[in-house]
């Protein structure tokens, strides 16, 4: 039980739970905005049709209704959500990180060092595909075998 308590009390689990709750509330807010403000405006383009931009493929079968307005509303809801997440969360955090890096005197873009293992594997791959050779060897390209 102690291990479970330690797991649940970790900061990232609590942060995730808060994010899920706020995400659910935000989804409901955007849904209400789109359903009650955007959808009626989209339905105006349906003219005098009571159903807005929807139509039935088979008139007698309600299950064949195609609702283009609902699809368009969902796309708009997605774009609104993505824009809010970007401008409220991603952009400010990115700017704060840049300012923090600048304040600490760190370079703008941090280059990750390449280990010797990765360099060796890259050379082997390049030699096998014919893009390069290692010193003292010749690489053969499998698509262009050597002419005898």
C-alpha positions in Angstrom: 0.0 0.0 0.0 2.9 2.4 0.7 4.2 2.0 -2.8 0.8 2.8 -4.3 0.6 5.9 -2.0 4.0 7.0 -3.1 3.0 6.6 -6.8 -0.2 8.5 -6.5 1.4 11.3 -4.5 4.1 11.9 -7.2 3.8 15.4 -8.7 3.4 14.2 -12.3 0.4 12.0 -11.4 -1.3 14.9 -9.6 -0.5 17.2 -12.5 -1.9 14.7 -15.0 -5.2 14.4 -12.9 -5.6 18.1 -12.8 -4.9 18.4 -16.5 -7.6 15.7 -17.3 -10.2 17.5 -15.1 -9.4 20.9 -16.6 -9.4 19.4 -20.1 -12.9 17.9 -19.6 -14.2 21.3 -18.4 -12.5 23.1 -21.2 -14.0 20.6 -23.7 -17.5 21.3 -22.3 -17.0 25.0 -22.6 -15.8 24.8 -26.2 -18.6 22.4 -27.0 -21.2 24.8 -25.6 -19.7 27.7 -27.5 -19.7 25.9 -30.8 -23.1 24.3 -30.4 -24.9 27.5 -29.3 -23.0 30.2 -31.3 -21.1 28.7 -34.2 -23.5 25.9 -35.2 -26.5 28.3 -35.7 -24.3 30.6 -37.9 -23.3 27.6 -40.0 -26.9 26.4 -40.3 -27.7 29.8 -41.9 -25.9 28.6 -45.0 -28.5 25.7 -45.2 -31.1 28.2 -46.3 -34.7 27.5 -45.3 -33.8 23.8 -44.7 -34.9 23.1 -41.1 -31.9 20.9 -40.6 -29.2 23.4 -41.7 -26.4 21.8 -43.7 -27.6 18.2 -43.2 -29.5 16.0 -45.6 -30.7 12.4 -45.8 -29.4 10.0 -48.4 -32.6 8.1 -48.2 -35.5 10.4 -47.3 -37.4 7.8 -45.3 -34.4 6.6 -43.2 -33.2 8.9 -40.5 -30.0 6.8 -40.0 -28.8 8.0 -43.4 -28.6 11.7 -42.4 -25.3 13.4 -43.3 -24.7 16.5 -41.1 -22.1 18.6 -42.7 -22.7 21.4 -40.3 -21.9 19.2 -37.3 -18.6 18.1 -39.0 -17.7 21.7 -39.7 -18.5 22.7 -36.1 -16.3 19.9 -34.8 -13.4 21.2 -37.0 -14.0 24.7 -35.7 -14.1 23.4 -32.1 -10.8 21.6 -32.7 -9.1 24.7 -34.2 -10.3 26.8 -31.3 -9.1 24.3 -28.8 -5.7 24.0 -30.5 -5.3 27.8 -30.7 -6.1 28.2 -27.0 -3.7 25.5 -26.0 -1.0 27.0 -28.1 -1.4 30.6 -27.2 -2.3 30.1 -23.5 0.1 27.2 -22.6 2.7 26.4 -25.3 3.8 29.8 -26.4 4.1 31.4 -22.9 6.0 28.3 -21.6 8.3 28.4 -24.6 9.0 32.1 -24.1 9.6 31.6 -20.4 12.1 28.9 -21.1 14.0 31.1 -23.6 14.1 33.9 -21.1 15.4 31.6 -18.4 18.1 30.2 -20.8 19.1 33.8 -21.7 19.1 34.8 -18.0 21.4 31.9 -17.1 23.7 32.6 -20.1 23.0 29.3 -21.9 23.0 29.1 -25.7 19.7 29.4 -27.5 19.7 25.9 -29.0 21.3 23.1 -27.0 23.2 20.7 -29.2 23.1 17.1 -28.0 26.5 15.4 -28.2 26.7 12.4 -30.4 28.3 9.4 -28.6 31.0 7.3 -30.2 28.6 4.4 -30.5 26.1 6.4 -32.5 28.9 7.7 -34.8 30.2 4.2 -35.4 26.7 2.9 -36.1 26.1 5.8 -38.5 29.4 5.0 -40.4 28.4 1.3 -40.6 25.0 2.2 -41.9 26.4 4.6 -44.5 29.0 2.0 -45.6 26.3 -0.7 -46.0 24.0 1.6 -48.0 26.9 2.8 -50.2 26.6 6.4 -49.0 30.1 6.4 -47.6 33.1 4.3 -46.9 35.2 3.8 -43.8 38.9 4.2 -44.2 40.5 1.2 -45.9 37.3 -0.3 -47.2 35.1 0.1 -50.2 31.3 0.1 -49.9 29.2 -1.7 -52.4 25.8 -0.4 -53.2 23.3 -3.3 -53.3 21.3 -1.6 -56.1 24.4 -1.2 -58.3 26.5 -4.3 -57.9 30.1 -4.1 -59.1 30.6 -4.9 -62.8 32.9 -7.9 -63.3 
